[in-house]
Amino acid sequence: MPTRTFSGRAEEKKLAYADNLVRRRFGVSFGQYCATILVDAIYDGGDLPEPSKNADKLAKRQRALQGMKELSLEFVNSEVAALDDVEVKELIASRYA
């Protein structure tokens, strides 16, 4: 599927704070969060997401990603363990395509 790059400007202090929160909660950078979780939530919901409406869905997605990472570490496959969240999802999708 075709992709497109996007970017924006924000105050350094505010961006660092947002990045820190996203990394702690989701384990990805703020840019990865915007490009995956946020964009998917907007696309799936047809509108800007309301945090309270999407909290369960995001929590389930995060638990699934964490489970995938734990499985890759359990089987000591260094190539899989080194993948980021998007790469893990793509790897799993390619196995079932």
VOGU-3710 file (C-alpha; in Angstrom, 3 decimals, decimal comma):
1> mptrtfsgra> 0,000/0,000/0,000  1,320/3,482/-0,754  2,430/5,563/2,202  3,053/9,238/2,724  5,359/11,122/5,058  4,040/13,906/7,247  5,624/16,208/9,778  4,886/19,214/11,903  6,488/21,682/14,240  6,016/21,921/17,981
11> eekklayadn> 7,810/23,553/20,880  10,768/21,351/21,802  9,740/21,114/25,459  6,159/20,105/24,615  7,284/17,554/22,021  9,802/16,018/24,434  7,051/15,702/27,052  4,626/14,092/24,570  7,337/11,749/23,288  8,187/10,687/26,837
21> lvrrrfgvsf> 4,547/9,930/27,664  3,993/7,957/24,474  7,213/5,950/24,928  6,219/5,003/28,486  2,653/4,087/27,601  3,019/2,528/24,145  6,738/1,811/23,766  7,044/3,771/20,534  8,149/7,278/19,602  5,618/10,101/19,319
31> gqycatilvd> 6,069/10,019/15,527  5,344/6,273/15,422  2,320/6,834/17,673  0,940/9,489/15,332  1,653/7,412/12,222  0,101/4,199/13,569  -2,132/4,317/16,614  -3,557/7,805/16,083  -3,982/7,553/12,292  -5,554/4,078/12,635
41> aiydggdlpe> -7,954/5,338/15,311  -9,020/8,263/13,129  -9,433/6,049/10,056  -11,280/3,266/11,899  -13,562/5,668/13,765  -14,204/8,084/10,899  -13,490/11,035/13,168  -10,988/12,331/15,667  -10,811/9,855/18,524  -12,158/10,585/21,960
51> psknadklak> -9,628/9,202/24,450  -12,272/7,649/26,687  -13,905/5,838/23,742  -10,641/4,382/22,467  -8,865/3,607/25,731  -9,903/-0,084/25,746  -8,986/-0,586/22,094  -5,602/1,066/22,558  -4,931/-0,926/25,711  -5,756/-4,182/23,900
61> rqralqgmke> -3,493/-3,225/21,001  -0,663/-2,396/23,396  -1,096/-5,702/25,271  -1,038/-7,597/21,969  2,141/-5,848/20,851  3,764/-6,515/24,218  2,781/-10,176/23,987  4,360/-10,418/20,541  7,573/-8,889/21,846  7,636/-11,266/24,817
71> lslefvnsev> 7,136/-14,268/22,546  9,980/-13,167/20,315  12,250/-12,831/23,347  11,138/-16,185/24,754  12,214/-17,989/21,614  15,471/-15,982/21,472  15,145/-14,944/17,859  17,327/-11,866/17,855  16,086/-10,755/14,439  12,460/-10,676/15,589
81> aalddvevke> 13,321/-9,216/19,005  15,032/-6,271/17,285  11,933/-5,305/15,258  9,838/-2,306/16,231  6,046/-2,537/16,660  5,232/-1,744/13,024  7,751/-4,298/11,744  6,348/-6,986/14,074  2,818/-6,320/12,798  4,032/-6,463/9,184
91> liasrya> 5,885/-9,725/9,833  2,816/-11,363/11,343  0,546/-10,058/8,573  2,932/-11,403/5,915  2,780/-14,877/7,446  -1,025/-14,965/7,105  -1,380/-13,199/3,742
//
